[in-house]
Amino acid sequence: MITQTEGRIILSDMQPHTQTPTFHKTHIWEKGETQNYELEYVEKVLLLPNCTFSLPVSSTHSILIIPFIGDLQIENARIGHKLIEENQSFALKTDLYSEILNPYQDEIVTFFVVKYSMLIAEELNDISIQMSKNKLIPVHRASWIGQFDGRQKGELALANNHKSVLAYVIDGAFEVQDRLLHAEDALLLNSVDVVDFEALSNQAILLIFELALHTKRG
């Protein structure tokens, strides 16, 4: 039996959008002014063919890029030109001006931009969800992704003391902590020890972020 926990559903049509001639951005979630999470925001970006998307510049923040449809090329003065495939994720520091390029001539790419209020190691990780179905696999720093068959169940035990989590349905439908979520819906949960979920459709994809509190060092 699932214990009902405090939470808030962020339906897809409640999420703000930004439209430009080169990209469409959905603001899935952003922390409030009184919240002290390490996670600053999560955005979904659709980038038109052969176009670029600029990342914010900050000496104290980092960005996690998660491709969903198509490969990406990330460019800055330190890493040069780095190809990120859609079964990979890449974390980078934002101390330099960086751009994401859609390398295709006639296809839109879709990816997620996750900003952290801290410096994290620049690294490329494999997130081949098709090769590891029906379980959550780590993306980077307290984040997970998984693809599930219909009626497959799972759970995630949280490690931090604050015990808050952001769940986002990339594709399909899920029941997360006894709440129904469709594609592009998000769920913010507070005061939870274990997140329980069940896929309600085949090849459903779930993305989860643990909202740890930011602690200043030094």
N, C-alpha and C positions, 0 to 999 in steps of 0.2 A: 504494500500500500504506500503510495506517495504522499508525503506530508506537504500540504499546501504552504508555499513560501511566498514572502512578499516579492512582488515583481510588477513589471510594466511592459506591455506589448507595444512595440513601435511598428505599426502596420506600414506596408510599403508605400501606400498613398499619403502617409503622414510625414515621410522623409523628404526634406527640402532638396531641390535640384538646382544645378547651375548649368546653363546651356551656352556654349560659345560656338563659333564657326568650325572649331576643330575637335571639340570633345563635349561629352555630356557627363556630368558628375552628380552622383547621388550622395548626400550627406547622411549616412546611415545612423551615426551616433557621434556625439561630441560631449565631453565631460562638462559639467556645470562649473561656474565660477567658485563655488564653495567645495567642490570635490577635489581630492588630492591624489587621483589615480596616476599611475605610471602611464597608462594609456590615455592619449590626448583625444584622438578621434579615429573613426573608421569611415572610409569613403570607397565608393565603387565608381570606376571611371570607364567610359566607352570612348576609345580614341580612334578617330577616323584614319583611313589609310595614309601612310607617309607623312603623318603629323607628329608633333612633339607635345609633351606635357611637362611643365616645369614643376620641380619640387621645391618646397620652402627651404630657405637657408637659415640655419641656426647652429651655433657652436655647442649647444647643450642638448640637442635633440637628435633622434634617429628615426628612420623611416623603414618600414617593412613593406616590400612589394610582393603581392601574391597574384600571379597571372591566373586567369580562369579560362579565357578563350584566346588562343594564339600566343605566340612568343613575343618578347619585348627586347628592346636594346636600351640599356642604361648607360649614360655617358656623363663623365666629369673628368676633371684634370688629373685625379688620382688613379682612378680605375681604368681610364680610357674608354673603350667601347666594349661593353660586356653583354653578351646574349643571355637572356633569362627565358628558359622554356616554360611552357604552361604546366609542366609537372614539377616545377621548382619554385622556391621562394628565395628572395634576396634581401638581406638587411644591410643598410648603409648609413653612415653618419652624414648629417646634413650640414657639415661645416663648409662645404663647397657647393657652388651652383651646379645642379644636376638636372638632366632632362631624361625623360622616357620617350623613346621613339617607337612608333609603329612601323616595323620594317616592310610591311606588306603594301602592295600597290593597289589592291582592290578589296581588302578585307578589314573590317573593324576588329580591334582587339578589346578585350575586357579584362580589367585587373582591379585589385583592391590596394588601397594605400592606407597604411596603418602608421600613425605617428606616436612616438613615445617621448616623454619628457626626461630623457636620459640618453647617455651614450651606450650603444650596444655594439658588439663585435660585427665587423663587416664579413658576412659569410653567405655562401650559397648552400641551400638545403634541398634535398630531394623530398617531394611530397606526392609521390605517385599513388594517388588514391585508388586508381583502378587495379593496381597490383596488391593493394592491402585493404580489400573491401571488408565492410562490416566491422570496422574498428576505427577509433580516432588515432591519428598519427600526429606527432608534434610538428608544428610549423616553425616557431621560434618563440622564445621567451613567453611562456605561459599562454600559448595559443595552440589550437588543434584543429584539424580538418579531417573529415571522413566521408566516404560514400557508402551508402547502405541500401540493401535490398528491402523490399516492402515487408513490414512486420518484424524487422530486425530491431532488437533492443540494445541499449548500451547505457553506460553511466560514466561519469567523470568525478573523481574525488578531488576537492580543492585543497590546495596546500597553504594558502596565505591565511592570516588571521582575520582579515576583513571579510572574506567569504562572499564576494560579489562576482557576478559573471555576466558577460554579454554573449548571447547566442544569436546566430544569424543563419537563416536558411538560404543557401545559394540556389538550390534547385530542389523541386519536389515539395513534399510536405512532411512535417514532423509533429509529434506531440512531445513537447519539452516541459518537464516538471508539471505535467497535467494541463498544459496549455497548447491549443492548436495553432500551428504556425504554417503558413504557406510560403511559397517562393518569395524571397526578398523581404519577408517579415523578420523583425528582430525582437529579442526578449532580454530585458534587463532584470536580473534576479539579485536580491539582497538576502543576507543572513541564511546562506545555504551551505551545507557541508558536502553534499553529493548531488550532482545534476543527473537526473534520469531522463532518458529520451527513447522514442520509438519512431522509426521511419514508417510513414503511411503510404509511400509510393516507391516504386523501383528506381534505383540509381539516384536516390535523394542525397543531397550533399549538405552537410552541416559544418559551420565554422564557429568555434567557441574561443572566447578570450576571457582569461581570468583577470579581474580588475584589482590588481595588487596596489597597495598604497605606495606613493612615491616617498622615499626617505632620502633626505639630503645627506651627503657624505662630506666629511672633512670638518 
